[in-house]
Amino acid sequence: MGTISHKRGQTVKLLAENSAFPPIALKDGQELRIWGVVTFNLHRLLNV
């Protein structure tokens, strides 16, 4: 899971919820597709 950060005139970045992973900055010409939205987390159900 993550969020998208964008401010006018700045680079679009994909930010991970886990701080162990660095932000991913999108460069000119790159494409970002969002396939869906997480609505359920199986780890909580399995207590993993």
HTML snippet that shows the backbone in 3Dmol.js (N, CA, C, O; Angstrom):
<script src="https://3Dmol.org/build/3Dmol-min.js"></script>
<div id="view" style="width:600px;height:400px;position:relative"></div>
<script>
const pdb = `
ATOM      1  N   MET A   1       0.842  -1.169   0.000  1.00  0.00           N
ATOM      2  CA  MET A   1       0.000   0.000   0.000  1.00  0.00           C
ATOM      3  C   MET A   1       0.893   1.239   0.000  1.00  0.00           C
ATOM      4  O   MET A   1       2.039   1.203   0.449  1.00  0.00           O
ATOM      5  N   GLY A   2       0.360   2.293  -0.495  1.00  0.00           N
ATOM      6  CA  GLY A   2       1.120   3.529  -0.530  1.00  0.00           C
ATOM      7  C   GLY A   2       0.235   4.694  -0.900  1.00  0.00           C
ATOM      8  O   GLY A   2      -0.975   4.546  -1.076  1.00  0.00           O
ATOM      9  N   THR A   3       0.845   5.845  -1.016  1.00  0.00           N
ATOM     10  CA  THR A   3       0.131   7.044  -1.415  1.00  0.00           C
ATOM     11  C   THR A   3       0.897   7.716  -2.542  1.00  0.00           C
ATOM     12  O   THR A   3       2.067   7.416  -2.779  1.00  0.00           O
ATOM     13  N   ILE A   4       0.240   8.610  -3.217  1.00  0.00           N
ATOM     14  CA  ILE A   4       0.858   9.368  -4.293  1.00  0.00           C
ATOM     15  C   ILE A   4       1.015  10.800  -3.822  1.00  0.00           C
ATOM     16  O   ILE A   4       0.066  11.410  -3.330  1.00  0.00           O
ATOM     17  N   SER A   5       2.219  11.333  -3.976  1.00  0.00           N
ATOM     18  CA  SER A   5       2.509  12.706  -3.566  1.00  0.00           C
ATOM     19  C   SER A   5       2.741  13.559  -4.808  1.00  0.00           C
ATOM     20  O   SER A   5       3.527  13.193  -5.682  1.00  0.00           O
ATOM     21  N   HIS A   6       2.058  14.693  -4.882  1.00  0.00           N
ATOM     22  CA  HIS A   6       2.266  15.598  -6.016  1.00  0.00           C
ATOM     23  C   HIS A   6       1.911  17.013  -5.605  1.00  0.00           C
ATOM     24  O   HIS A   6       0.847  17.263  -5.040  1.00  0.00           O
ATOM     25  N   LYS A   7       2.813  17.933  -5.895  1.00  0.00           N
ATOM     26  CA  LYS A   7       2.540  19.351  -5.725  1.00  0.00           C
ATOM     27  C   LYS A   7       2.868  20.030  -7.042  1.00  0.00           C
ATOM     28  O   LYS A   7       3.793  19.617  -7.741  1.00  0.00           O
ATOM     29  N   ARG A   8       2.135  21.046  -7.379  1.00  0.00           N
ATOM     30  CA  ARG A   8       2.326  21.741  -8.647  1.00  0.00           C
ATOM     31  C   ARG A   8       3.800  22.082  -8.859  1.00  0.00           C
ATOM     32  O   ARG A   8       4.436  22.692  -7.999  1.00  0.00           O
ATOM     33  N   GLY A   9       4.335  21.681 -10.014  1.00  0.00           N
ATOM     34  CA  GLY A   9       5.711  21.980 -10.351  1.00  0.00           C
ATOM     35  C   GLY A   9       6.730  21.016  -9.771  1.00  0.00           C
ATOM     36  O   GLY A   9       7.931  21.187  -9.984  1.00  0.00           O
ATOM     37  N   GLN A  10       6.272  20.005  -9.038  1.00  0.00           N
ATOM     38  CA  GLN A  10       7.194  19.032  -8.454  1.00  0.00           C
ATOM     39  C   GLN A  10       6.994  17.662  -9.089  1.00  0.00           C
ATOM     40  O   GLN A  10       6.045  17.438  -9.840  1.00  0.00           O
ATOM     41  N   THR A  11       7.904  16.757  -8.772  1.00  0.00           N
ATOM     42  CA  THR A  11       7.853  15.395  -9.282  1.00  0.00           C
ATOM     43  C   THR A  11       6.744  14.603  -8.592  1.00  0.00           C
ATOM     44  O   THR A  11       6.496  14.781  -7.399  1.00  0.00           O
ATOM     45  N   VAL A  12       6.083  13.735  -9.344  1.00  0.00           N
ATOM     46  CA  VAL A  12       5.097  12.828  -8.762  1.00  0.00           C
ATOM     47  C   VAL A  12       5.861  11.677  -8.123  1.00  0.00           C
ATOM     48  O   VAL A  12       6.758  11.104  -8.742  1.00  0.00           O
ATOM     49  N   LYS A  13       5.506  11.335  -6.873  1.00  0.00           N
ATOM     50  CA  LYS A  13       6.193  10.264  -6.152  1.00  0.00           C
ATOM     51  C   LYS A  13       5.184   9.274  -5.596  1.00  0.00           C
ATOM     52  O   LYS A  13       4.099   9.651  -5.155  1.00  0.00           O
ATOM     53  N   LEU A  14       5.560   8.003  -5.624  1.00  0.00           N
ATOM     54  CA  LEU A  14       4.790   6.957  -4.977  1.00  0.00           C
ATOM     55  C   LEU A  14       5.456   6.703  -3.629  1.00  0.00           C
ATOM     56  O   LEU A  14       6.631   6.337  -3.575  1.00  0.00           O
ATOM     57  N   LEU A  15       4.710   6.894  -2.542  1.00  0.00           N
ATOM     58  CA  LEU A  15       5.251   6.770  -1.195  1.00  0.00           C
ATOM     59  C   LEU A  15       4.723   5.498  -0.542  1.00  0.00           C
ATOM     60  O   LEU A  15       3.513   5.298  -0.439  1.00  0.00           O
ATOM     61  N   ALA A  16       5.649   4.635  -0.099  1.00  0.00           N
ATOM     62  CA  ALA A  16       5.272   3.392   0.573  1.00  0.00           C
ATOM     63  C   ALA A  16       4.826   3.692   1.999  1.00  0.00           C
ATOM     64  O   ALA A  16       5.330   4.626   2.623  1.00  0.00           O
ATOM     65  N   GLU A  17       3.899   2.918   2.513  1.00  0.00           N
ATOM     66  CA  GLU A  17       3.499   3.047   3.913  1.00  0.00           C
ATOM     67  C   GLU A  17       4.618   2.559   4.828  1.00  0.00           C
ATOM     68  O   GLU A  17       4.738   3.027   5.961  1.00  0.00           O
ATOM     69  N   ASN A  18       5.442   1.620   4.349  1.00  0.00           N
ATOM     70  CA  ASN A  18       6.563   1.079   5.113  1.00  0.00           C
ATOM     71  C   ASN A  18       7.781   1.960   4.881  1.00  0.00           C
ATOM     72  O   ASN A  18       8.241   2.090   3.747  1.00  0.00           O
ATOM     73  N   SER A  19       8.308   2.566   5.939  1.00  0.00           N
ATOM     74  CA  SER A  19       9.428   3.498   5.804  1.00  0.00           C
ATOM     75  C   SER A  19      10.729   2.810   5.368  1.00  0.00           C
ATOM     76  O   SER A  19      11.703   3.494   5.051  1.00  0.00           O
ATOM     77  N   ALA A  20      10.761   1.490   5.345  1.00  0.00           N
ATOM     78  CA  ALA A  20      11.949   0.759   4.881  1.00  0.00           C
ATOM     79  C   ALA A  20      12.116   0.868   3.368  1.00  0.00           C
ATOM     80  O   ALA A  20      13.189   0.569   2.845  1.00  0.00           O
ATOM     81  N   PHE A  21      11.076   1.290   2.663  1.00  0.00           N
ATOM     82  CA  PHE A  21      11.119   1.412   1.215  1.00  0.00           C
ATOM     83  C   PHE A  21      11.198   2.884   0.815  1.00  0.00           C
ATOM     84  O   PHE A  21      10.406   3.692   1.301  1.00  0.00           O
ATOM     85  N   PRO A  22      12.129   3.243  -0.052  1.00  0.00           N
ATOM     86  CA  PRO A  22      12.275   4.647  -0.463  1.00  0.00           C
ATOM     87  C   PRO A  22      11.152   5.066  -1.418  1.00  0.00           C
ATOM     88  O   PRO A  22      10.532   4.213  -2.054  1.00  0.00           O
ATOM     89  N   PRO A  23      10.890   6.368  -1.521  1.00  0.00           N
ATOM     90  CA  PRO A  23       9.893   6.851  -2.484  1.00  0.00           C
ATOM     91  C   PRO A  23      10.331   6.523  -3.918  1.00  0.00           C
ATOM     92  O   PRO A  23      11.523   6.461  -4.217  1.00  0.00           O
ATOM     93  N   ILE A  24       9.360   6.320  -4.781  1.00  0.00           N
ATOM     94  CA  ILE A  24       9.630   6.086  -6.198  1.00  0.00           C
ATOM     95  C   ILE A  24       9.188   7.342  -6.941  1.00  0.00           C
ATOM     96  O   ILE A  24       8.001   7.666  -6.976  1.00  0.00           O
ATOM     97  N   ALA A  25      10.146   8.042  -7.533  1.00  0.00           N
ATOM     98  CA  ALA A  25       9.844   9.270  -8.273  1.00  0.00           C
ATOM     99  C   ALA A  25       9.601   8.930  -9.737  1.00  0.00           C
ATOM    100  O   ALA A  25      10.395   8.224 -10.358  1.00  0.00           O
ATOM    101  N   LEU A  26       8.501   9.436 -10.282  1.00  0.00           N
ATOM    102  CA  LEU A  26       8.199   9.210 -11.698  1.00  0.00           C
ATOM    103  C   LEU A  26       8.879  10.288 -12.531  1.00  0.00           C
ATOM    104  O   LEU A  26       8.867  11.467 -12.180  1.00  0.00           O
ATOM    105  N   LYS A  27       9.466   9.863 -13.629  1.00  0.00           N
ATOM    106  CA  LYS A  27      10.157  10.786 -14.521  1.00  0.00           C
ATOM    107  C   LYS A  27       9.264  11.125 -15.702  1.00  0.00           C
ATOM    108  O   LYS A  27       8.287  10.427 -15.971  1.00  0.00           O
ATOM    109  N   ASP A  28       9.602  12.199 -16.405  1.00  0.00           N
ATOM    110  CA  ASP A  28       8.838  12.574 -17.604  1.00  0.00           C
ATOM    111  C   ASP A  28       8.748  11.395 -18.556  1.00  0.00           C
ATOM    112  O   ASP A  28       9.746  10.727 -18.828  1.00  0.00           O
ATOM    113  N   GLY A  29       7.565  11.147 -19.053  1.00  0.00           N
ATOM    114  CA  GLY A  29       7.354  10.062 -20.005  1.00  0.00           C
ATOM    115  C   GLY A  29       6.955   8.752 -19.361  1.00  0.00           C
ATOM    116  O   GLY A  29       6.479   7.852 -20.053  1.00  0.00           O
ATOM    117  N   GLN A  30       7.135   8.616 -18.045  1.00  0.00           N
ATOM    118  CA  GLN A  30       6.713   7.395 -17.369  1.00  0.00           C
ATOM    119  C   GLN A  30       5.220   7.457 -17.100  1.00  0.00           C
ATOM    120  O   GLN A  30       4.638   8.535 -16.982  1.00  0.00           O
ATOM    121  N   GLU A  31       4.619   6.295 -17.006  1.00  0.00           N
ATOM    122  CA  GLU A  31       3.181   6.196 -16.808  1.00  0.00           C
ATOM    123  C   GLU A  31       2.898   5.470 -15.497  1.00  0.00           C
ATOM    124  O   GLU A  31       3.589   4.511 -15.153  1.00  0.00           O
ATOM    125  N   LEU A  32       1.892   5.921 -14.774  1.00  0.00           N
ATOM    126  CA  LEU A  32       1.470   5.288 -13.528  1.00  0.00           C
ATOM    127  C   LEU A  32       0.028   4.835 -13.706  1.00  0.00           C
ATOM    128  O   LEU A  32      -0.847   5.629 -14.051  1.00  0.00           O
ATOM    129  N   ARG A  33      -0.204   3.562 -13.468  1.00  0.00           N
ATOM    130  CA  ARG A  33      -1.566   3.018 -13.529  1.00  0.00           C
ATOM    131  C   ARG A  33      -1.931   2.460 -12.164  1.00  0.00           C
ATOM    132  O   ARG A  33      -1.168   1.699 -11.569  1.00  0.00           O
ATOM    133  N   ILE A  34      -3.080   2.835 -11.682  1.00  0.00           N
ATOM    134  CA  ILE A  34      -3.583   2.314 -10.411  1.00  0.00           C
ATOM    135  C   ILE A  34      -4.667   1.311 -10.754  1.00  0.00           C
ATOM    136  O   ILE A  34      -5.686   1.660 -11.350  1.00  0.00           O
ATOM    137  N   TRP A  35      -4.440   0.057 -10.372  1.00  0.00           N
ATOM    138  CA  TRP A  35      -5.343  -1.019 -10.761  1.00  0.00           C
ATOM    139  C   TRP A  35      -6.544  -1.176  -9.840  1.00  0.00           C
ATOM    140  O   TRP A  35      -7.590  -1.663 -10.270  1.00  0.00           O
ATOM    141  N   GLY A  36      -6.416  -0.784  -8.621  1.00  0.00           N
ATOM    142  CA  GLY A  36      -7.531  -0.977  -7.713  1.00  0.00           C
ATOM    143  C   GLY A  36      -7.232  -0.401  -6.343  1.00  0.00           C
ATOM    144  O   GLY A  36      -6.219   0.270  -6.140  1.00  0.00           O
ATOM    145  N   VAL A  37      -8.113  -0.668  -5.423  1.00  0.00           N
ATOM    146  CA  VAL A  37      -8.002  -0.151  -4.068  1.00  0.00           C
ATOM    147  C   VAL A  37      -8.047  -1.333  -3.108  1.00  0.00           C
ATOM    148  O   VAL A  37      -8.887  -2.221  -3.256  1.00  0.00           O
ATOM    149  N   VAL A  38      -7.149  -1.349  -2.126  1.00  0.00           N
ATOM    150  CA  VAL A  38      -7.145  -2.410  -1.125  1.00  0.00           C
ATOM    151  C   VAL A  38      -8.345  -2.195  -0.211  1.00  0.00           C
ATOM    152  O   VAL A  38      -8.515  -1.117   0.359  1.00  0.00           O
ATOM    153  N   THR A  39      -9.174  -3.223  -0.074  1.00  0.00           N
ATOM    154  CA  THR A  39     -10.352  -3.110   0.777  1.00  0.00           C
ATOM    155  C   THR A  39     -10.340  -4.104   1.921  1.00  0.00           C
ATOM    156  O   THR A  39     -11.189  -4.032   2.810  1.00  0.00           O
ATOM    157  N   PHE A  40      -9.376  -5.049   1.914  1.00  0.00           N
ATOM    158  CA  PHE A  40      -9.327  -6.070   2.952  1.00  0.00           C
ATOM    159  C   PHE A  40      -7.892  -6.541   3.098  1.00  0.00           C
ATOM    160  O   PHE A  40      -7.180  -6.679   2.103  1.00  0.00           O
ATOM    161  N   ASN A  41      -7.459  -6.788   4.325  1.00  0.00           N
ATOM    162  CA  ASN A  41      -6.104  -7.256   4.589  1.00  0.00           C
ATOM    163  C   ASN A  41      -6.183  -8.639   5.208  1.00  0.00           C
ATOM    164  O   ASN A  41      -6.630  -8.789   6.345  1.00  0.00           O
ATOM    165  N   LEU A  42      -5.751  -9.648   4.468  1.00  0.00           N
ATOM    166  CA  LEU A  42      -5.836 -11.027   4.925  1.00  0.00           C
ATOM    167  C   LEU A  42      -4.912 -11.318   6.103  1.00  0.00           C
ATOM    168  O   LEU A  42      -5.184 -12.230   6.883  1.00  0.00           O
ATOM    169  N   HIS A  43      -3.826 -10.563   6.249  1.00  0.00           N
ATOM    170  CA  HIS A  43      -2.904 -10.801   7.356  1.00  0.00           C
ATOM    171  C   HIS A  43      -3.584 -10.642   8.714  1.00  0.00           C
ATOM    172  O   HIS A  43      -3.293 -11.405   9.635  1.00  0.00           O
ATOM    173  N   ARG A  44      -4.462  -9.690   8.854  1.00  0.00           N
ATOM    174  CA  ARG A  44      -5.166  -9.520  10.143  1.00  0.00           C
ATOM    175  C   ARG A  44      -6.031 -10.739  10.454  1.00  0.00           C
ATOM    176  O   ARG A  44      -6.110 -11.169  11.605  1.00  0.00           O
ATOM    177  N   LEU A  45      -6.664 -11.283   9.453  1.00  0.00           N
ATOM    178  CA  LEU A  45      -7.530 -12.444   9.640  1.00  0.00           C
ATOM    179  C   LEU A  45      -6.716 -13.649  10.093  1.00  0.00           C
ATOM    180  O   LEU A  45      -7.157 -14.420  10.946  1.00  0.00           O
ATOM    181  N   LEU A  46      -5.524 -13.808   9.519  1.00  0.00           N
ATOM    182  CA  LEU A  46      -4.689 -14.966   9.835  1.00  0.00           C
ATOM    183  C   LEU A  46      -3.744 -14.720  11.013  1.00  0.00           C
ATOM    184  O   LEU A  46      -3.018 -15.625  11.425  1.00  0.00           O
ATOM    185  N   ASN A  47      -3.752 -13.497  11.557  1.00  0.00           N
ATOM    186  CA  ASN A  47      -2.863 -13.114  12.656  1.00  0.00           C
ATOM    187  C   ASN A  47      -1.394 -13.335  12.300  1.00  0.00           C
ATOM    188  O   ASN A  47      -0.613 -13.806  13.126  1.00  0.00           O
ATOM    189  N   VAL A  48      -1.026 -12.995  11.069  1.00  0.00           N
ATOM    190  CA  VAL A  48       0.374 -13.142  10.612  1.00  0.00           C
ATOM    191  C   VAL A  48       1.090 -11.843  10.790  1.00  0.00           C
ATOM    192  O   VAL A  48       2.274 -11.742  10.471  1.00  0.00           O
TER     193      VAL A  48
END
`;
const viewer = $3Dmol.createViewer("view");
viewer.addModel(pdb, "pdb");
viewer.setStyle({}, {cartoon: {color: "spectrum"}});
viewer.zoomTo();
viewer.render();
</script>
